[in-house]
Amino acid sequence: GTVIHWYKQKEDGAPARLLFDSAGKVTVENAFQANRYIVERNSGQKRCFLTIKDVIPDDAATYYCAYWDPHLWRTWIKYFGTGTKLIVSEKGSSPPANSEIMQKKHENEITYVCLIERFYPEVIRVTWTDGEKEVTDKVVKGDTWQSTKEDEYSIASWLTVPAENEDKKYYCKYEHEEKKASLPTQVDSVETAPQEEDCKTVFNRGNLILFCLIFVTDQLMHRTAYLVYIILLLKSSMYYLIVLFFIYR
């Protein structure tokens, strides 16, 4: 008896309700396209399926399912799914051409960087595990960026762990529609990330900004913030003295 809503969100736009299914009756917001959408339910598995027929470029968007859930005091909360991104393109999909893990040890922490390069389309899921369960603490996932070719994308994700876990093996897993893989963090075979003065080496691989920013030490960031503060303070003092000079003149 749950009413299922489907929303369509175009890039840089707000979600707009596409249709809703109430007791098997589907109501489409745009009646002229009602025949293009098929909604099916599987009550036993608590699943609802949306099928789009004769896909056109305008269908490219992220689709969300949602439903209202009753709560106390006659209040209702609408829950949304995580969304499914639909890309309409004449180009065929291609798996990542390269993937690797690099590491950087700093004081009492180790940072592992998982780099996945040159895949299409840009939709990919990257997770970290310790071999048994997913690791979410101190995990950062970067946004996808376009490589040298406009139709290829890359992504990086990094995990920071205590230095005492140096001998523990972690895995970077990615799921692309063309390929799934799991990369282990083996200390004896991982590639050591370049130091800060070696950023040009990373630039040659097209990743200057990403990795130079990842491995900036805390001391450097604090020092930079301190210098910026001093500069701003000096500028304020100069403006104050100039104003006083003209006032008393």
LUMTORBA-33123 format. One line per field, with one value per residue (C-alpha): residue in three letters; x negated, y, z negated. Coordinates in nm, 3 decimals. Layout:
BEGIN
res = (ALA;...) .
x = (X;...) .
y = (Y;...) .
z = (Z;...) .
! end
This chain:
BEGIN
res = (GLY;THR;VAL;ILE;HIS;TRP;TYR;LYS;GLN;LYS;GLU;ASP;GLY;ALA;PRO;ALA;ARG;LEU;LEU;PHE;ASP;SER;ALA;GLY;LYS;VAL;THR;VAL;GLU;ASN;ALA;PHE;GLN;ALA;ASN;ARG;TYR;ILE;VAL;GLU;ARG;ASN;SER;GLY;GLN;LYS;ARG;CYS;PHE;LEU;THR;ILE;LYS;ASP;VAL;ILE;PRO;ASP;ASP;ALA;ALA;THR;TYR;TYR;CYS;ALA;TYR;TRP;ASP;PRO;HIS;LEU;TRP;ARG;THR;TRP;ILE;LYS;TYR;PHE;GLY;THR;GLY;THR;LYS;LEU;ILE;VAL;SER;GLU;LYS;GLY;SER;SER;PRO;PRO;ALA;ASN;SER;GLU;ILE;MET;GLN;LYS;LYS;HIS;GLU;ASN;GLU;ILE;THR;TYR;VAL;CYS;LEU;ILE;GLU;ARG;PHE;TYR;PRO;GLU;VAL;ILE;ARG;VAL;THR;TRP;THR;ASP;GLY;GLU;LYS;GLU;VAL;THR;ASP;LYS;VAL;VAL;LYS;GLY;ASP;THR;TRP;GLN;SER;THR;LYS;GLU;ASP;GLU;TYR;SER;ILE;ALA;SER;TRP;LEU;THR;VAL;PRO;ALA;GLU;ASN;GLU;ASP;LYS;LYS;TYR;TYR;CYS;LYS;TYR;GLU;HIS;GLU;GLU;LYS;LYS;ALA;SER;LEU;PRO;THR;GLN;VAL;ASP;SER;VAL;GLU;THR;ALA;PRO;GLN;GLU;GLU;ASP;CYS;LYS;THR;VAL;PHE;ASN;ARG;GLY;ASN;LEU;ILE;LEU;PHE;CYS;LEU;ILE;PHE;VAL;THR;ASP;GLN;LEU;MET;HIS;ARG;THR;ALA;TYR;LEU;VAL;TYR;ILE;ILE;LEU;LEU;LEU;LYS;SER;SER;MET;TYR;TYR;LEU;ILE;VAL;LEU;PHE;PHE;ILE;TYR;ARG) .
x = (0.000;-0.301;-0.295;-0.623;-0.741;-1.007;-1.200;-1.418;-1.701;-1.883;-2.238;-2.240;-1.863;-1.622;-1.454;-1.117;-0.864;-0.837;-0.553;-0.408;-0.265;0.031;0.178;0.059;0.196;-0.080;-0.030;-0.284;-0.329;-0.371;-0.081;-0.228;-0.515;-0.312;-0.373;-0.750;-0.758;-0.689;-0.671;-0.685;-0.676;-0.809;-0.644;-0.828;-1.168;-1.040;-1.163;-1.022;-1.153;-1.134;-1.187;-1.233;-1.161;-1.311;-1.574;-1.654;-1.929;-1.683;-1.650;-2.006;-1.963;-1.975;-1.663;-1.546;-1.272;-1.100;-0.814;-0.638;-0.681;-0.439;-0.587;-0.457;-0.226;-0.085;-0.408;-0.541;-0.896;-0.984;-1.278;-1.481;-1.702;-2.068;-1.987;-2.082;-2.261;-2.162;-2.406;-2.289;-2.581;-2.673;-3.017;-3.062;-3.177;-3.538;-3.693;-3.974;-4.299;-4.514;-4.471;-4.727;-4.779;-5.042;-5.130;-5.271;-5.385;-5.386;-5.459;-5.206;-4.979;-4.986;-4.783;-4.698;-4.594;-4.396;-4.420;-4.187;-4.244;-4.087;-3.741;-3.404;-3.137;-3.229;-2.998;-3.208;-3.185;-3.502;-3.517;-3.783;-3.773;-3.998;-3.933;-3.617;-3.411;-3.395;-3.611;-3.451;-3.654;-3.906;-3.815;-3.797;-3.664;-3.755;-3.537;-3.595;-3.795;-3.851;-4.183;-4.374;-4.097;-3.756;-3.581;-3.794;-3.771;-3.983;-3.921;-4.120;-4.025;-4.245;-4.245;-4.438;-4.522;-4.738;-5.104;-5.070;-4.844;-5.132;-5.131;-4.754;-4.628;-4.352;-4.176;-4.058;-3.758;-3.599;-3.286;-3.245;-2.983;-3.263;-3.485;-3.516;-3.852;-4.013;-4.361;-4.553;-4.778;-5.087;-5.372;-5.638;-5.483;-5.299;-5.446;-5.570;-5.412;-5.648;-5.765;-5.650;-5.955;-5.872;-5.541;-5.668;-5.698;-5.332;-5.245;-5.385;-5.110;-4.844;-4.779;-4.978;-4.703;-4.554;-4.864;-5.049;-4.751;-4.712;-5.060;-5.102;-5.204;-5.020;-5.325;-5.329;-4.959;-4.995;-5.300;-5.116;-4.814;-5.045;-5.220;-4.887;-4.772;-5.090;-5.054;-4.691;-4.784;-5.061;-4.830;-4.569;-4.834;-4.951;-4.595;-4.546;-4.864;-4.770;-4.425;-4.577;-4.825;-4.551;-4.329;-4.595;-4.727) .
y = (0.000;0.232;0.507;0.512;0.839;0.874;1.197;1.317;1.564;1.724;1.849;2.182;2.158;2.073;1.730;1.720;1.445;1.226;0.999;0.811;0.463;0.422;0.074;-0.025;0.287;0.496;0.870;1.047;1.422;1.467;1.274;1.293;1.065;0.821;0.534;0.559;0.464;0.122;0.077;-0.270;-0.380;-0.679;-0.664;-0.971;-0.813;-0.461;-0.342;-0.106;-0.091;0.195;0.120;0.397;0.301;0.461;0.656;1.001;1.255;1.451;1.145;1.198;1.275;1.124;0.932;0.892;0.679;0.805;0.728;0.885;0.715;0.788;0.890;0.995;1.290;1.258;1.364;1.220;1.194;1.137;0.904;0.917;0.653;0.725;0.785;0.630;0.840;0.782;0.888;0.891;0.873;0.720;0.632;0.284;0.239;0.149;0.014;0.191;0.174;0.198;0.168;0.179;0.252;0.489;0.558;0.839;0.801;1.112;1.105;0.867;0.819;0.650;0.776;0.540;0.695;0.486;0.628;0.498;0.641;0.675;0.519;0.602;0.687;0.882;0.684;0.468;0.348;0.338;0.187;0.079;-0.246;-0.418;-0.753;-0.820;-0.502;-0.161;0.113;0.458;0.639;0.888;0.806;1.086;1.035;1.294;1.400;1.255;1.473;1.460;1.324;1.449;1.314;1.471;1.135;0.976;1.027;0.958;0.953;0.925;0.816;0.816;0.639;0.750;0.494;0.493;0.408;0.099;-0.049;-0.048;-0.428;-0.448;-0.497;-0.274;-0.294;-0.026;-0.161;-0.001;-0.091;0.033;-0.094;-0.251;-0.385;-0.453;-0.481;-0.483;-0.336;-0.439;-0.206;-0.426;-0.234;-0.427;-0.348;-0.019;0.283;0.553;0.887;1.168;1.424;1.783;1.888;1.616;1.761;1.806;1.430;1.398;1.679;1.473;1.225;1.496;1.496;1.792;1.968;1.654;1.497;1.812;1.903;1.557;1.538;1.889;1.835;1.981;2.191;2.349;2.431;2.585;2.784;2.912;3.014;3.197;3.388;3.487;3.613;3.822;3.971;4.067;4.220;4.429;4.547;4.653;4.842;5.024;5.130;5.250;5.463;5.612;5.711;5.867;6.061;6.222;6.290;6.479;6.651) .
z = (0.000;-0.006;0.254;0.447;0.603;0.873;0.913;1.200;1.136;1.425;1.370;1.182;1.139;0.859;0.836;1.012;0.958;1.264;1.155;0.858;0.814;0.580;0.539;0.885;1.054;1.211;1.255;1.477;1.436;1.812;1.959;2.310;2.203;1.995;2.237;2.200;1.832;1.682;1.305;1.149;0.787;0.600;0.260;0.131;0.190;0.119;0.456;0.714;1.071;1.319;1.688;1.946;2.305;2.616;2.424;2.562;2.467;2.252;2.026;1.900;1.529;1.181;1.078;0.719;0.568;0.253;0.017;-0.279;-0.617;-0.905;-1.241;-1.580;-1.631;-1.282;-1.116;-0.793;-0.662;-0.297;-0.243;0.079;0.235;0.313;0.678;1.011;1.270;1.631;1.902;2.264;2.505;2.836;2.699;2.559;2.200;2.121;1.797;1.609;1.804;1.491;1.115;0.837;0.469;0.334;-0.028;-0.236;-0.596;-0.812;-1.186;-1.340;-1.037;-0.698;-0.403;-0.118;0.212;0.458;0.811;1.083;1.430;1.772;1.764;1.918;1.822;1.507;1.277;1.044;0.683;0.472;0.121;-0.130;-0.329;-0.579;-0.418;-0.618;-0.643;-0.483;-0.633;-0.645;-0.913;-0.771;-0.412;-0.155;0.196;0.454;0.743;1.088;1.325;1.697;1.814;2.116;2.337;2.290;2.294;2.019;1.645;1.339;0.966;0.643;0.293;-0.013;-0.348;-0.658;-0.927;-1.242;-1.186;-1.407;-1.136;-0.888;-0.860;-0.822;-0.470;-0.334;0.000;0.238;0.429;0.729;0.922;1.277;1.518;1.724;1.447;1.074;0.899;0.554;0.492;0.176;-0.021;-0.031;-0.184;0.006;0.343;0.313;0.483;0.249;0.315;0.419;0.167;0.191;0.396;0.653;0.761;1.116;1.145;1.058;1.298;1.585;1.511;1.510;1.135;1.003;0.811;0.659;0.510;0.422;0.205;0.053;-0.087;-0.223;-0.584;-0.880;-0.965;-0.620;-0.637;-0.983;-0.870;-0.565;-0.771;-1.014;-0.734;-0.578;-0.918;-0.960;-0.610;-0.670;-1.006;-0.848;-0.570;-0.827;-1.023;-0.710;-0.623;-0.982;-0.972;-0.633;-0.761;-1.074;-0.861;-0.650;-0.954;-1.149;-0.839) .
! end
